[in-house]
Structures are given as C-alpha cells and as structure tokens.
Amino acid sequence: MDPTYRVGRTELKEILVAQKKETEQILKQENIIEREILPASKKYMDTDIIKVITGIRRCGKSVFSHQLLNKKNTPTQTLMTKGSSC
C-alpha cells in the first residue's frame, strides 16, 4: 500500500459501520462468556491511562475488548453520532 494513502471520511465511516455491525454480532452470540475481571476492568476505562490487553492466541482478547467497550462512547459511536453528513 502506498504510504501516502489517506482514508477519506466516507471510507472511514464505512469501515467503522462494518466493524460496529461485526461487534454487535459477536456480542449477540450465546456462547460468549463474560469474564470475571470485566466489572473490575470497567472502572479503569474512564482514565487517561493506556490500556493493553495481552494473552495467547485465541484466548478471547478481542471479545473481552468488545465487552469492555460495549455501551461506551467509543470513537466509532462518536463519529456516528456527530452528524451523518460526510
């Protein structure tokens, strides 16, 4: 990919909408287990500290991240609610 390539606002919005739909589908699955550490982790989400989630492959880092950010004012939601015109 060209290092000078820039993503336009419309393209970025399309990507974020697709990711949001994928996240919603993941969280609707019945076999998703809420992690015991989830409630304790949520209290750190309102701080400016950088959060890093680590673990072995396929241990649930992405699902945990989705659960952690669920119903949170994430950049995706912020972009989507600040007007629909691009």
ChimeraX commands (.cxc) that place a marker at each C-alpha (Angstrom):
marker #1 position 0.00,0.00,0.00 radius 0.5
marker #1 position 1.17,3.50,-0.82 radius 0.5
marker #1 position 2.50,5.12,2.41 radius 0.5
marker #1 position 0.91,8.42,1.39 radius 0.5
marker #1 position -2.57,6.85,1.08 radius 0.5
marker #1 position -5.14,8.64,3.22 radius 0.5
marker #1 position -8.52,7.29,4.21 radius 0.5
marker #1 position -11.32,9.71,3.44 radius 0.5
marker #1 position -14.09,10.48,5.91 radius 0.5
marker #1 position -16.68,8.50,3.93 radius 0.5
marker #1 position -14.45,5.43,3.66 radius 0.5
marker #1 position -13.55,5.64,7.35 radius 0.5
marker #1 position -17.23,5.86,8.26 radius 0.5
marker #1 position -17.99,2.77,6.13 radius 0.5
marker #1 position -15.20,0.83,7.86 radius 0.5
marker #1 position -16.42,1.85,11.31 radius 0.5
marker #1 position -20.03,0.94,10.50 radius 0.5
marker #1 position -18.90,-2.51,9.29 radius 0.5
marker #1 position -16.82,-3.02,12.43 radius 0.5
marker #1 position -19.73,-1.96,14.63 radius 0.5
marker #1 position -22.03,-4.50,12.93 radius 0.5
marker #1 position -19.42,-7.22,13.37 radius 0.5
marker #1 position -19.01,-6.33,17.05 radius 0.5
marker #1 position -22.77,-6.44,17.62 radius 0.5
marker #1 position -22.93,-9.90,16.01 radius 0.5
marker #1 position -20.09,-11.17,18.19 radius 0.5
marker #1 position -21.71,-9.90,21.39 radius 0.5
marker #1 position -25.08,-11.49,20.48 radius 0.5
marker #1 position -23.61,-14.98,20.34 radius 0.5
marker #1 position -24.93,-17.21,23.12 radius 0.5
marker #1 position -21.61,-18.93,23.78 radius 0.5
marker #1 position -19.83,-15.72,24.84 radius 0.5
marker #1 position -18.66,-15.94,28.45 radius 0.5
marker #1 position -18.45,-12.72,30.43 radius 0.5
marker #1 position -15.03,-12.63,32.01 radius 0.5
marker #1 position -14.80,-12.40,35.81 radius 0.5
marker #1 position -12.42,-9.45,35.52 radius 0.5
marker #1 position -14.82,-7.44,33.33 radius 0.5
marker #1 position -16.57,-5.43,36.12 radius 0.5
marker #1 position -13.24,-4.57,37.76 radius 0.5
marker #1 position -11.75,-3.56,34.41 radius 0.5
marker #1 position -14.59,-1.18,33.53 radius 0.5
marker #1 position -13.65,1.23,36.31 radius 0.5
marker #1 position -10.34,1.92,34.54 radius 0.5
marker #1 position -11.98,2.88,31.25 radius 0.5
marker #1 position -12.60,6.47,32.33 radius 0.5
marker #1 position -8.92,7.16,32.98 radius 0.5
marker #1 position -6.35,8.56,30.57 radius 0.5
marker #1 position -4.05,5.60,31.16 radius 0.5
marker #1 position -3.34,3.45,28.10 radius 0.5
marker #1 position -4.89,0.01,28.43 radius 0.5
marker #1 position -3.17,-3.07,26.99 radius 0.5
marker #1 position -4.87,-6.46,26.78 radius 0.5
marker #1 position -2.42,-9.32,26.28 radius 0.5
marker #1 position -2.72,-13.08,26.04 radius 0.5
marker #1 position -2.02,-16.12,23.96 radius 0.5
marker #1 position -3.65,-16.56,20.54 radius 0.5
marker #1 position -7.42,-17.13,20.51 radius 0.5
marker #1 position -7.89,-16.63,24.26 radius 0.5
marker #1 position -10.64,-14.01,23.87 radius 0.5
marker #1 position -8.79,-10.67,23.84 radius 0.5
marker #1 position -10.99,-9.22,21.10 radius 0.5
marker #1 position -14.24,-10.40,22.65 radius 0.5
marker #1 position -13.12,-9.06,26.04 radius 0.5
marker #1 position -12.32,-5.73,24.38 radius 0.5
marker #1 position -15.76,-5.65,22.75 radius 0.5
marker #1 position -17.42,-6.45,26.07 radius 0.5
marker #1 position -15.36,-3.79,27.80 radius 0.5
marker #1 position -16.27,-1.13,25.26 radius 0.5
marker #1 position -19.91,-2.18,24.94 radius 0.5
marker #1 position -22.21,0.80,25.55 radius 0.5
marker #1 position -19.15,3.04,25.93 radius 0.5
marker #1 position -18.78,6.24,23.93 radius 0.5
marker #1 position -16.11,4.84,21.64 radius 0.5
marker #1 position -14.67,6.71,18.65 radius 0.5
marker #1 position -16.99,4.69,16.40 radius 0.5
marker #1 position -20.06,5.87,18.26 radius 0.5
marker #1 position -18.73,9.43,18.48 radius 0.5
marker #1 position -18.16,9.60,14.73 radius 0.5
marker #1 position -21.55,8.08,14.01 radius 0.5
marker #1 position -23.44,10.50,16.30 radius 0.5
marker #1 position -21.72,13.73,15.24 radius 0.5
marker #1 position -23.79,14.05,12.11 radius 0.5
marker #1 position -24.42,11.79,9.22 radius 0.5
marker #1 position -23.01,14.05,6.52 radius 0.5
marker #1 position -19.51,13.27,5.36 radius 0.5
marker link #1:1,2 radius 0.2
marker link #1:2,3 radius 0.2
marker link #1:3,4 radius 0.2
marker link #1:4,5 radius 0.2
marker link #1:5,6 radius 0.2
marker link #1:6,7 radius 0.2
marker link #1:7,8 radius 0.2
marker link #1:8,9 radius 0.2
marker link #1:9,10 radius 0.2
marker link #1:10,11 radius 0.2
marker link #1:11,12 radius 0.2
marker link #1:12,13 radius 0.2
marker link #1:13,14 radius 0.2
marker link #1:14,15 radius 0.2
marker link #1:15,16 radius 0.2
marker link #1:16,17 radius 0.2
marker link #1:17,18 radius 0.2
marker link #1:18,19 radius 0.2
marker link #1:19,20 radius 0.2
marker link #1:20,21 radius 0.2
marker link #1:21,22 radius 0.2
marker link #1:22,23 radius 0.2
marker link #1:23,24 radius 0.2
marker link #1:24,25 radius 0.2
marker link #1:25,26 radius 0.2
marker link #1:26,27 radius 0.2
marker link #1:27,28 radius 0.2
marker link #1:28,29 radius 0.2
marker link #1:29,30 radius 0.2
marker link #1:30,31 radius 0.2
marker link #1:31,32 radius 0.2
marker link #1:32,33 radius 0.2
marker link #1:33,34 radius 0.2
marker link #1:34,35 radius 0.2
marker link #1:35,36 radius 0.2
marker link #1:36,37 radius 0.2
marker link #1:37,38 radius 0.2
marker link #1:38,39 radius 0.2
marker link #1:39,40 radius 0.2
marker link #1:40,41 radius 0.2
marker link #1:41,42 radius 0.2
marker link #1:42,43 radius 0.2
marker link #1:43,44 radius 0.2
marker link #1:44,45 radius 0.2
marker link #1:45,46 radius 0.2
marker link #1:46,47 radius 0.2
marker link #1:47,48 radius 0.2
marker link #1:48,49 radius 0.2
marker link #1:49,50 radius 0.2
marker link #1:50,51 radius 0.2
marker link #1:51,52 radius 0.2
marker link #1:52,53 radius 0.2
marker link #1:53,54 radius 0.2
marker link #1:54,55 radius 0.2
marker link #1:55,56 radius 0.2
marker link #1:56,57 radius 0.2
marker link #1:57,58 radius 0.2
marker link #1:58,59 radius 0.2
marker link #1:59,60 radius 0.2
marker link #1:60,61 radius 0.2
marker link #1:61,62 radius 0.2
marker link #1:62,63 radius 0.2
marker link #1:63,64 radius 0.2
marker link #1:64,65 radius 0.2
marker link #1:65,66 radius 0.2
marker link #1:66,67 radius 0.2
marker link #1:67,68 radius 0.2
marker link #1:68,69 radius 0.2
marker link #1:69,70 radius 0.2
marker link #1:70,71 radius 0.2
marker link #1:71,72 radius 0.2
marker link #1:72,73 radius 0.2
marker link #1:73,74 radius 0.2
marker link #1:74,75 radius 0.2
marker link #1:75,76 radius 0.2
marker link #1:76,77 radius 0.2
marker link #1:77,78 radius 0.2
marker link #1:78,79 radius 0.2
marker link #1:79,80 radius 0.2
marker link #1:80,81 radius 0.2
marker link #1:81,82 radius 0.2
marker link #1:82,83 radius 0.2
marker link #1:83,84 radius 0.2
marker link #1:84,85 radius 0.2
marker link #1:85,86 radius 0.2
view
